[in-house]
Amino acid sequence: MLDGSWTADPGKAQLFEDGPRAELALLEAEAQGHIVVGAYLAEAKRGPNGPEATHFREEFRRRGPSNYFHGKQAETVTA
């Protein structure tokens, strides 16, 4: 959330370095349940292109779902 707006691009997200301000922003996000669902705080650091995840779980979520077939599923898929 940057200046009250929302973005799907984590690089454009607002980085809070003050815990109380981050908690306040989370409360504001939760009050906007008609716009955003499941808001939560995640550990991040400053990067050259905006905030960067510091935990692999957040990086995995940023990449989106991995709906690729593996193993026997991949063998049975026909083009």
C-alpha positions in Angstrom: 0.0 0.0 0.0 1.5 3.3 -1.0 -0.3 6.5 -0.1 -3.5 4.7 0.5 -3.5 2.8 -2.8 -2.9 -0.9 -3.4 -0.4 -2.6 -5.8 0.2 -6.2 -6.8 3.9 -5.3 -7.4 5.9 -5.9 -4.2 8.6 -3.6 -5.4 6.1 -0.7 -5.2 4.9 -1.6 -1.7 5.5 0.6 1.2 8.4 -0.5 3.5 7.9 0.2 7.2 10.9 0.4 9.4 8.9 1.4 12.4 6.9 -1.4 14.1 4.1 0.7 15.4 3.6 2.4 12.1 3.5 -1.0 10.4 0.9 -2.2 12.9 -1.2 0.9 12.2 -1.0 0.3 8.5 -2.1 -3.3 9.0 -5.2 -2.1 11.0 -6.0 0.3 8.2 -5.7 -2.5 5.6 -7.9 -4.8 7.7 -10.6 -2.1 7.8 -10.6 -2.2 3.9 -12.0 -5.8 3.7 -14.1 -4.8 0.8 -10.9 -4.1 -1.2 -8.2 -6.4 0.1 -8.4 -9.8 1.8 -5.8 -11.4 4.1 -3.5 -8.4 4.6 -0.5 -9.3 6.8 3.0 -7.9 7.6 6.0 -9.6 6.1 9.7 -9.1 6.8 11.4 -7.1 4.1 14.5 -5.1 3.4 15.4 -2.2 1.1 16.4 -3.3 -2.3 17.5 -1.6 -5.5 14.0 -1.9 -7.0 12.0 -1.4 -3.8 11.3 -3.8 -0.9 12.6 -7.3 -1.1 11.4 -10.3 0.9 13.8 -11.6 3.5 12.2 -15.0 3.8 11.9 -17.6 1.1 8.2 -18.1 1.8 7.4 -14.5 0.8 9.5 -14.8 -2.3 7.6 -18.0 -3.2 4.3 -16.2 -2.7 5.4 -13.3 -4.8 6.1 -15.6 -7.8 2.5 -16.9 -7.6 1.1 -20.4 -7.8 3.2 -23.2 -9.2 0.5 -25.3 -11.0 3.0 -27.4 -13.0 2.6 -31.1 -13.3 5.3 -33.2 -11.7 6.2 -36.9 -11.8 3.4 -39.2 -13.1 1.2 -36.2 -13.8 3.7 -34.8 -16.2 4.0 -38.1 -18.0 0.2 -38.3 -18.7 -0.2 -34.8 -20.0 -0.8 -34.6 -23.8 -0.2 -31.6 -25.9 
